[in-house]
């Protein structure tokens, strides 16, 4: 049986609910990114990741009890769940390391090659439909991302691409591959199960970083802010920072569940463009917290990518109505 046939027979296909879950998840991500950037000057990335997952896994376990209990954690193809966890760890580490240096809107825009990759990779690996109109919409969105990035211009206007700008692109590839696996695994696994395996992977990786670099031995003499963020020593959070850590953990549970659910319920090519809602949110947080405003070209790029995402949704809804009408006609 083909991958597409497996998805079709599973009954997991609810485009509108999947899109709603994606919008909630991406809103939570934008707030989380803002909080992590706030903490990036004082705490180690792996410490933030560990605390985030420690709180998030508690909420995920609570949801798991509603979706079938601990027995649901016994899943087929465990190796794919572990691979998915490793991919999301790579995506997060690379993206957050870049976030410590780049403006939040720029880092988010660089990462947003990911939904385009998901849309294209889904057509190849999952056999999901990718008609000419959707291809055009994806191309317009990709053009908008390039317009925002201006990849051959550094922050001082010179030529060449800053190396730190490559980190969100690496994160995008890892994230796209992870979400394709989510669509495969969502046939037989609940969203809470998918979230718990990811949270568990983060906890293990955070502990490994603490064991190897938690005392800050590797940060001495390091000038690069991204590497300092990654290798800085652990320290007990200040009282004023505890609400930020707890907020990041709670948001992590919301993100893990909502995004896993979105890719279980709808085709990847339908859900992926709606992740672009994080772009205007990133601009908002950049302006509100750090006084950063996008350049005119960036504003045009945001309009393009948002327009492409809305078009894909409208097109999918019309196609769904057309298919339903044809089914009803055949009944008569």
N, C-alpha and C positions, 0 to 999 in steps of 0.2 A: 504494500500500500504506500502511495506517495505521501510526502510530508503534507501537501495541501489537502489530500483526502483525509489524513488523520485529523487535521484541524477542523475540517468540515464536519466529520462525524462526531467530534467531541462535543459539539453544541456550545463551544465557547466562542461566541461572536456577538457582541453587543457594542456597536460602534459608539453610540452616544454616551453610554455609561463609562466606557473605556476612556473617552476623551475627557469627561468630567474628572475621573480619577487622575488623569495626567495633569490637568490644570491645577488641581489641589496639590499634587505632588510637586509641581514646578514652583508654585507659590511658596511652599515650605522650603524648597531648595534655595530660593532667592534670599529668604530671611536667614537660613542657616549660613549661607556664604557670607552674608554681611557680618554675622556674629563671629565666624571663624576669622575673617580678616581683622576684626577688632582685637582678637586674642593673639594674632600671629606675631606680634612684636614682643610678647612676654612668655609664651609657652611653646613647648615642642609640638610639632604636628602630630606625631604618634601618640602623645599624651592626650591631645584633644580628641583624636580618633578613638582612643581607648575609652575615655570617659563618655563620649557620644554613644558608642555602641553598648557600653554597660547599662546606660539608662534606656536606650532604645530597645534592647533585647527584652527588658522587663515588660514593656508595653506590647511587644510582639508576642511574647508568651501568653499574655492576657488575651490577645485576639485569637491566638492558636486554640485556646480552650473553647472558644465559640465556634471555631471552624473544624473541630474534630478531635482536639486533645493531642497529647504527646505521641499517640500512635501514628498520627499523620506525618511525623518526622521520618518514618520508615519509608523511604522513597526508592523507586527503581533508578538506576543509572546515577548513583551517588557521585560518581566521578564528574559528571556534568554540573552538578550543583557546586562541587568544590571548585571546578574550573570557573564557573560563573562568579563565585566569591573572590577568586584571585583577580579576575578581570576588573571587578568593581573596586578592589583595593588599589590596583594600578591606576585606574581612572581617577580615583579620589586623591591619591598621593600626588600624582602629577599636576592635577588641576589646582589643588590647594597650595602646592609649592609655588605655582605661578601666581596665585591670588595674593600671596604675600608681597609680590613685587609690582604686578601690573594693576592698573585701575580696574575696579570690579566689572565695569561695562565692557572693557576691552578683553579681559580674561573670559567673560561669558560669551562674547561674540566669537572669539577664537575657538572656544569649545563647541560652538554651534554648527560646526561641520558634522557633528554626530548625528542629528536627526536626518540629515541628507544621506549620510552613509547608511543609516538604518533603513531608510526607504529603499535605497538601491540594493542593499544586501538582502533585504527581505524578498525581493523579486527573484534573486539568484538562489538563495539557500532554502527559502520556505515556499517558493512557487507562488507567491502572492501576486495578484494582478498589478501591472504597472502600465496603464494606458498612456497614449501620447499627451493627453491633457495634464495628467499627473506629472509626467516627465517635464513638461513645460513649467509647471508650478514649482517643481523642485529646482529647475535651472534658475528660475527667477529668484527663489530663496537663496540659492548658492551665490548668485550675483550680488544680492544684498549683503551677504556675509563678507564677500570680498571687498565690497565698497566700504564696509565698516572697518575691515582689517587694514587695508592698504599694506599688504604683506611685505612690500619691498621698501618700506619707509620706516625708519626707526623713530623713536619718540623725539629725537632732536632734529628730525627732518632729513637726515642723511640716508644714504643707500644701505641696503642690507637688512636682514631680519634679525632681531634680537633673539639669542638662543633661548631665553626664557619663554619666548612666545611659542616655541615648539612644544613645550610641556602640555598646554591645553589640547594641542592637536594629537599628541600621543594619547592623552586622556580620552579624546573623542573616539579614536579607533577602538580602544579597550571597551569604552561604554557601548559603542554600537554592537560589538561582538557579544557583550553581556546581554543586551536586550534581545538579540536574536535568540540566544539560549533561553531567555525568559519565555519567549513565545513557544519554543519547543517544550520546555518543562511545564509550562502552565496548563498543558493538556491534562496532566495527572497530578499536579501539586497545587495546594491552596496558596494564596498570596502570602499568608502569614508564614507558611513553611519556607517559601522563597526568601522572605525577609529575614527569618531567623538564621538561615544558613549564611546569608551575607553578614549579619551582625556577628555571628560566631567567628567568621573569617577575620573580621576587623579586630575582634578581641585577641585572637591568636597572634595576628601580625603586630598589634600594639604591644603585647607582652614580649614578643621576640625583639622588637626595637628597644624596649626598656632594658631587656637583659644585655643587649649588645652595646647600646649607645645611650642608655638612660641617664648615665652619670655625666654626659656632656663631653666625654674624652675626645670625641672626634670633631668638636666644634672649634677648638683652639686654632687660631690663625686663619679661619675661614671668613672670607669677606662677603661672599655671595649671600644675599638675604634669603633666597629660597633654600640654599643648603643649610644656613643657620636655623631656619624654621624647622627643617627636617631633622637636624642633628642636635638641637639644643637640649640641655639637661631637663629632666622632669623636676617640677617643684610644686609644692602644695598651693592650690589656687587661693588667691586673696578673697576675703569675704565678699567684696563687691563683684567678684567675677563668678561666684557660684551660680547665680541666676542665669548667667550666659551659658555655663556648662550644662546646666539642667535643661535650659531651653534648646540647646543644640541636640541633646539626647532625645528629648521629646519630638523635636522636628525630624530627627533621624528615623524614628519609628513610623511617623506619618509618611515620610518619603518612601521608605522601604516597602510599606504596605501598598500605598496608592500607586506607585509606579509598577510594582509587580502585578497588581490587579489590572491596571490599564492595559498592559501587554498580554494579559490572559484573556481579556474580554474582547479585544478588537485587533484587527490586522495591524501589524507594525507600521505599514506605510500610511495608515490612517491616523494613528496616535502620534507618530513621531513629529509631524509639523507643529503640533500644538504645544510642544515643549518650547517653542519660540516665545511663549508668554514670559519666559524668564528674562528676555532681552530688555523690554521696557521696565521691568521690575528692577533689573540691575542698574539701569540708568537712574531710576528713582532713588535707590539706596546710595548710589555714588554721589548724587546731588545732595540728598538729605544728610548724609553722615560725613562725607569728605569734601563736599563742595565741588565735585567733579561734574562737568556738563559735557555731553558728546559734541563733537564737531558736526557741522551741517551735513557732511557726507555720511556720518554715522546715523544721524536721524533719518536720512533717506533710506539707508540700508535697513533700518528697523522697520520702516513702513513696508518695504519690499518683502521682507521675510514674513512679517505678520500677514500681509495680503496673500502670500502664497499658502500659508497655513489655513487661513479662512476659506480660500478657494477649494482646497482639497476637502475640507469638511463639507462644504455646500455641495460639491460634486458627488461625494460619497453618499450624502443623504438623498440627493436626487436619484442616484443610481439605485439605491435601496428601494425607493418608492417605485421606480420603474420595474425592478425585478419583482416586487410584490404584486404590482398590477398585472404583470404577465402571468404570474402563478394563479391569481384569481381568475383570469380569463380562461386559462387552461382547465380550471375546474368546471367551467360551464361549457 
